[in-house]
Amino acid sequence: MGKSLLAVLGAGKGTWGHINRLISEETWDSILLISNEWGQQNFKPAEEAKGIEWVLVNNRSGFEVIKNAIMEKLPSNEICVSLVSGSGKEHMAVLAALRESKKEYKLVILTGDGTKYY
């Protein structure tokens, strides 16, 4: 069973490069990006990105709405979560969706020493 990347893309483009490098430097069976319509229209994924699925959320929506939208699309294989980008509300919704679904996950981040999993 392979691994999936689940990442939040916030409105600040400064962290998008980190997500793009994470996409291109690892091998993912699937990629689930959580953002809004603006993020979907403006994020230019790395060429290596295949099969990106989006969860489009309105940050002004209620917490339960955002959490449930994420829960509906959680992958069934190993989940690697990046919270480098995005807001606290989106991050809390991701963690709540994972916990409520009883999904195990690892945190993933790029460092000066390469990709690290926690």
C-alpha positions as CSV (number, residue, x, y, z in Angstrom):
1,M,0.0,0.0,0.0
2,G,1.4,3.4,-1.0
3,K,1.2,6.8,0.6
4,S,-0.9,9.9,0.0
5,L,0.0,13.5,0.6
6,L,-2.7,15.6,2.3
7,A,-1.7,19.3,2.3
8,V,-3.4,22.6,3.1
9,L,-2.8,25.5,0.7
10,G,-3.4,28.8,2.3
11,A,-4.0,32.2,0.7
12,G,-0.4,33.2,1.2
13,K,1.6,32.0,-1.8
14,G,4.9,32.0,0.2
15,T,4.4,28.5,1.4
16,W,3.2,27.0,-1.9
17,G,6.8,26.5,-3.0
18,H,7.3,24.2,0.0
19,I,4.2,22.1,-1.0
20,N,5.4,22.0,-4.7
21,R,8.8,20.7,-3.7
22,L,7.2,18.2,-1.4
23,I,5.1,17.0,-4.3
24,S,8.1,16.7,-6.7
25,E,10.7,15.2,-4.3
26,E,8.5,12.3,-3.0
27,T,6.5,9.6,-4.7
28,W,2.8,9.9,-3.9
29,D,0.0,7.5,-4.9
30,S,-2.4,10.4,-4.5
31,I,-2.4,14.0,-3.5
32,L,-5.2,15.7,-1.7
33,L,-5.0,19.5,-1.5
34,I,-7.3,21.6,0.7
35,S,-7.8,25.1,-0.4
36,N,-10.4,27.5,-1.8
37,E,-11.3,28.2,-5.4
38,W,-8.7,30.9,-5.7
39,G,-6.0,28.5,-4.5
40,Q,-7.1,25.9,-7.0
41,Q,-7.0,28.4,-9.8
42,N,-3.6,29.9,-9.0
43,F,-1.6,26.9,-7.6
44,K,0.6,25.5,-10.4
45,P,1.6,22.0,-9.3
46,A,4.9,20.5,-10.1
47,E,5.0,18.5,-13.3
48,E,5.4,15.3,-11.3
49,A,2.0,15.9,-9.7
50,K,-0.5,13.4,-11.0
51,G,-4.0,12.8,-9.8
52,I,-4.4,15.8,-7.6
53,E,-7.8,15.8,-5.9
54,W,-9.1,19.0,-4.3
55,V,-11.2,19.8,-1.3
56,L,-12.5,23.3,-1.8
57,V,-13.5,25.0,1.4
58,N,-14.7,28.4,2.3
59,N,-12.7,29.5,5.4
60,R,-15.8,31.4,6.6
61,S,-17.8,28.2,6.6
62,G,-18.5,26.5,9.9
63,F,-15.9,24.2,11.3
64,E,-18.1,21.1,10.9
65,V,-18.7,21.9,7.3
66,I,-14.9,22.1,6.6
67,K,-14.2,19.0,8.6
68,N,-16.9,16.9,6.9
69,A,-15.7,18.0,3.5
70,I,-12.2,16.8,4.3
71,M,-13.5,13.5,5.9
72,E,-15.4,12.6,2.7
73,K,-12.2,12.6,0.7
74,L,-9.6,11.1,3.0
75,P,-7.5,8.4,1.3
76,S,-7.5,4.8,2.5
77,N,-3.7,4.3,2.3
78,E,-0.9,5.8,4.5
79,I,-1.6,9.5,4.9
80,C,1.2,12.1,5.2
81,V,0.0,15.5,6.3
82,S,1.7,18.9,5.6
83,L,0.4,21.8,7.6
84,V,3.1,24.3,6.5
85,S,0.5,26.3,4.6
86,G,-3.0,27.4,5.5
87,S,-4.9,28.6,8.6
88,G,-5.4,27.3,12.1
89,K,-9.1,26.6,11.3
90,E,-8.2,24.5,8.3
91,H,-5.5,22.7,10.3
92,M,-7.9,21.9,13.1
93,A,-10.4,20.6,10.6
94,V,-7.8,18.3,9.1
95,L,-6.7,16.9,12.5
96,A,-10.4,16.5,13.6
97,A,-11.3,14.7,10.4
98,L,-8.3,12.3,10.8
99,R,-9.1,11.6,14.4
100,E,-12.9,11.2,13.9
101,S,-12.2,8.8,11.0
102,K,-9.6,6.9,13.1
103,K,-7.0,7.4,10.4
104,E,-3.4,7.1,11.3
105,Y,-1.1,9.7,9.8
106,K,2.4,11.1,9.7
107,L,3.4,14.7,9.5
108,V,5.8,15.4,6.6
109,I,8.1,18.4,6.1
110,L,11.0,19.3,4.0
111,T,14.2,20.3,5.9
112,G,17.7,21.1,5.0
113,D,18.4,17.4,5.5
114,G,15.6,16.3,3.1
115,T,12.1,15.0,3.8
116,K,11.3,14.2,7.4
117,Y,8.4,12.2,8.7
118,Y,7.1,12.5,12.3
